[in-house]
Structure formats: structure tokens, C-alpha cells
């Protein structure tokens, strides 16, 4: 005797009875839809905006209250340039300690850049052209600064200038030597990366055309290395502006103390105020101006080459 719900002869074997098929269809309707892995990353985008707001809002508030007409750090009392140059006693322009901090920061940034960049370029040329254990050791020494914590390096430099080379007293000279030693690896690595990208063919072609070694360096090599040298100078200058550990350990008095140390020591002691916000705003403006100049200069020096604005910012940030 044949069952009433048996499949008809010739029907596909996969056909199921109506109640079973209905139950299966009901189960399928409760499944969660598959998410497209290439769709819009709403969570990551939201987390990124949250991080930006969390990081930038305090800075915006500090800059805003540097233009506050009163001393309050919470109540807005009107727009004013009082804490920059208007107040005859407490403004950045008229306060000797704050004024000296701005000048010292600019002095350290300029001196460190002028000394560290040529040394780094020379190191890069030597490491790239000279093969052997000496160049490998020098290349390793260039990379050590990325591994050693800055605090350990600063303490070591402090003992160097107070014990081994006591003739170099703590102050501007010690700060410059310490900052040069710490930052010389930036131009060395950035310029060496540019040398690897260029290769030796341009120098060989110039030599085949009769150019001397000095002419090859002056007319071929340096123009090709100009973007990397410029980016290195921007990196070193901007890095010295906000350096704290090394200059804090190697400074001796208020006359050779830069902005970063003044801001920390004054605010940490509970004596901060709108003038301190103005000093921090000047420090922030200096960093932003250097970044803009670096971006524009790098794009100008590399015009005609393949690359985008993102690549320019990556190189200036020290990743190129």
C-alpha cells in the first residue's frame, strides 16, 4: 500500500513533503542577514570621530581661553589679546620667563636643525655608499634611538655633561648637543630611504658624461635628495619644539628653559593661567605652521614625480 505523502514517480529526490518544506522555510526566515564585509564601517568611523573629539576638544578649549579677557578658566569674559601682549606684566610678551621660553625654543629648534640635518645626510651617504661592518654598525646605531626610551637617553646625557664632560655645563650647549644626538637619526634614515629609491644610475650617468665627483654631488645628488633633506629638517624642527624630557634634564635655569618645560612646571605647580594657555597656543601654532610649510615645500620639491598629498604627509611624518 502506497503512502499518500510519498513523492510521485519521476519527481526530484530533493523535493520534501509540504509540512517539512514549510517548517524549513520558517526556520530560514529567522536567520540574521549576512553583513557585507566591504560595507561602510560605521563602528570604526564612529570610534574615530569619538577619539578625535576626545583629543581635540580640550585643546580647543585651552586655545579659546587664551583669548579670554579675564583670569577665569571656566567663564568667558570677552575676547582679548591680553595674555599675548596686552597685559603689561603677565602677558607672554612682557613676562620675562615666558618670553625667554619662546626665544629659547626657537633657538634650540634652529640650532638643532642646522647641525643635525647635515650630519644625518652625511651619515646616510656614508651608510649607503660604504659597505662593510663599519657601515652596518653605524646603521644599527642610527636605529638604536628608536628603541631606547627618551628618558633613559636623557638621563645618560645628563651624566655625560655632569661627569664625563663637565666642561660642557648644563644649559643651551648641553641641550643642543643632546637634541642633535637624539634627532640625527631622522635625516639619516629619511635620506637613506631616498637614496635607496633613487639608485646609483643618475650618478653613474653624470660620471659617464664627464662630471667630476664634486659636480655629481652638487648638480645631481643634492637636487634629487632635496625633498628628503627638506622633510628631515621639518621633522627635526617640529620635534624639538615639543621635546620635553631631554631639555628638562639638561636645562640649568629659567633663561635656557623652553616652552614645554615652562608649561609643565608651571601648570604642575598649580600656577597656570590664561598666559600659560597663550604660551601653549603659540607652541601649537608653531608646530602647525611648520607642518604646513613642510607639506607645501615637499609638494613643490617633488612636483613632476608620482605621488599624492597623503604620500607627502607620510614622508613628513617620518614614514617615508
N, C-alpha and C positions, 0 to 999 in steps of 0.2 A: 504494500500500500504506500502510495507516494504522499509525502508531506505537502501541505498546502503552501508552506512558505519556502519550498525548495526552488532554486533558480531554474529557469526554463532551459531546455536543451539549447546549446549554442550560445548562451549568454556568457559574458566575460566572467572569469573566476573571481575578479576583484569586486564584483557587484555584491553588496551586502543587503540584508533584509532592511525594509523601511524603518522599523524601530531602531535598529542598530545604527543605520546611517544618520537618523535624526539625532540620536544621542551623541554621535561623534561630531556632528555639525554644531550641536550645543556646546560641547566642550571646546571646540575651536574658537567660538565667539568670545570666550573668557581669556584668551591669550593676550598678553601685553604686546602692543605693536613694536616691531623691531625699530630701534633708533638708527638713524643714518650716521655712521661714524664720521662722515665728512660734512655733516651739517654744521650749523652755526654753533660755536662753543659758548653757549650762554653763561654757563657757570664760570668758565675761565675768564670770560670778558667781565663778568660782574665782580669776580675776585680781584682782577687787575684794577678796575676803577675804584674798588674799595681800598686797595693798597695805596693808590695814588692820592685819594682824598685823605687817608690817614697820615700820609707822609707830608703832603704839601700844605694842608690847612694850617698846621702850627707855624710853618714858615711864612705863609701869607699873613697870618695874624701878627707875627713879630715884625714883619716889614711894615704893616699898616700902622701899628702903634709907634713905630719910629717917627711917624709924621704927626703924632698926637701933640696938641698944643700944651697939654698938662703933663703931670708926672704919673698919672694913673696908667696902670697896665690893663685895666678892665673896662674903664668908662671912657668913651670917646668924647674929647673936649674940643674938637675942631682941628682942621688941617693947619700944619705949620712946619717950617723948616728949622724950628728952634733947636732941635737936638743935633742938627748937622752943622749949622754955622750961626744961627740966630742968637742962642744963649751966650752971653759974654764970658761965662765961667764953665758951664758943664757941657757945652757942645763939643762935637768931635774936633772941630777946627780950633777951639780955644782951650780945650782941656789938654795940658801938656802930655799926659800919659797916653791918651787916646790918639792924639795927633802923632806922637812918636811911634805908636804901634803901626799906624798906616804906613808911615815912611819906612820903618824897618821891614815890614812885609814886602813892600815894593823893592827895597834894596836887596833883600835876600833872594827874591824871585829872579831879579835881573842878573845878579852875580852868579847864582847857581846855574842859570840857563846859559850864560856866556861861557862858563867854564865846563859844564858837564856835557853840553852838546858836541863841541869839537872833540873832547876826549872820547865820547861814545862813538862818534863817526870814525875816529882813528882805530878804536878797538874793533869796530865792525869790519873795517877794511883789513886789518891785520888777521882777524879770525877767519875771514873769508878767503884771503889770498895765501895765508901761511898754513900749510898742512903739517901736522905733527903733534907730539904730546904737549908742547907748549901752548899751541893754539887751542887744543882740546881742554887744557886746564883753564885757560883764560875764558873760554866759552862756559865752562862749568861755574867759574867764579861769577860770571855775569848772571847766571840763573840762580845763584845762591840767595840773592836779595829777595827773590820771590818766595823763598822757603823760610828764611829766618824772620821771626816776628820783629816788627819795628821797635818794640820795647826792648828786646834783647840787644838789638843793634845800637839803639840809643844809649843804653847803659854801658855797652862796650866802648862806644866813642867817648862817653863821659870819663871812663877810667883812662882812656888813651890820652886825653888832654889834661887830666889832672895828675897822672902818674908817669906815663912814659914820655910824653912830650909836654912837660909842664910849661915850657916857654910859650906855647900857644895857649893863652889864657882863655877861659870861658868868655864868650861874647860873640861878636859878629864874625870874627875869623873862625872860631870853632864851629859856629853854626853853618857857615858857608862850606867848610871842609866836610862836615858831617852830611849836609844835604847833597853835596856833589858826590860823595861816596855812595850815598843811598840811591841817587837818581841817575847815575851814569849808565846803569843797565838799560834804561828806557831807550835812549838813542842808539845804543849798541844793538839791541835786539830788533828795533824797528828798521834801522838802516840795513842790518844784515839780512832781514827778510826781503827788503827791496833789492839787494844785491843778488840774492838767490833767484828772484823773479826775473831780473834783467839778464843774467848770464854774462859770460865774457865776450860774446860776439861783437858788441859795439866797440869795446876797447881793442879787440883784435883787428876789426875793420879800420879803425882810426890809425893803428900802428902800421897796417899794410899800406895805408895812403901816405905814410911818411911822417906822421905826427910823433913828436917826442913823448916821453913818459909824462913830463910835466904838462904838455899840451893835452894829452889824453885825459889827465885828471881834471884840468881846468875847463876844457871845452866839451868833453863828452861825459865824464863820470859825474862831476858835481851837478851839472844841469839835470841829469837823469835822477840823481839822488835828492834833488831839491825838495820834492814833495815829502819824502820820508824825513829829511832833516827838519823841515818846517813843522811837520806833525810832532816830531820829537821835542822841538822847542816848546810847542804848545803844551805837551804833556808835562814837561818838567816845570814850566812856569806855573801852570794851574795846580800841579801837585804841591809845590812849595807854598802857594797861597794858603791852603788849608792844612798844611802839616802842623802837627801838634807835639808829638812825642819827642822827636829829635830836638826841636827848638826849645822845648820846655826844659829838657835836661841840659842843654848846652848854653842857655842864656844865663847872664850874670846879674843884670839889674833891669830896671824899668826902661832904660834907654835903648836896650837891644832886645826887647821883648816884642814879638809880633802880635798881630791881632788875635790869632787863635788862642794864644796863652792868656792874653788880657781878658778875652771873653769868658774863658773857662774860670780863671781865678776870681774875677770879679763876680760873676754870676754864682759861682760855688760858695763864695763868702756871703751871699745874700745882699750884696750891694748893687745889684743890677738895676737898671732903669731904662728909660727911653733912649738915653745916649748910648747905652750898650746895644740896644736894638738898632740904632743908626749905624754903629760900628759893624754889626753883623750884616746889615743890609749893604754896606759898602763892600764888605768881603764877598757877599753873594753876587753883587753887580760886577765886581772884578772877574770872578770866575765865569759868569755868563758872557761877558764881553770877550774874554779870551777864547771861549768855545766858539762864539760866532766868528771871530777873526780867524780862528783855526779852520773852521768849516769853509768859509769863503776863500781863504788862501789856498787850502788844499784843492778845492774845486778849480780854482784859477790855474794852479800849477799843473794840474792833471787834465786840463782841457784837451780834447782830442783823443784821450785814452778811453778805453772801455771802463765803465764803472758808473755807479749811481750815487745819489746822496747818502743812502744807507752805507755804502762802502766807505765813503768819506768819513762819516761819523764813526764807523767801526775802526778805521785806521787811527783817527784822532783819539779814540778811546783806548788805544793800545793793543787792539786785537789784530791789526793788520801787519 
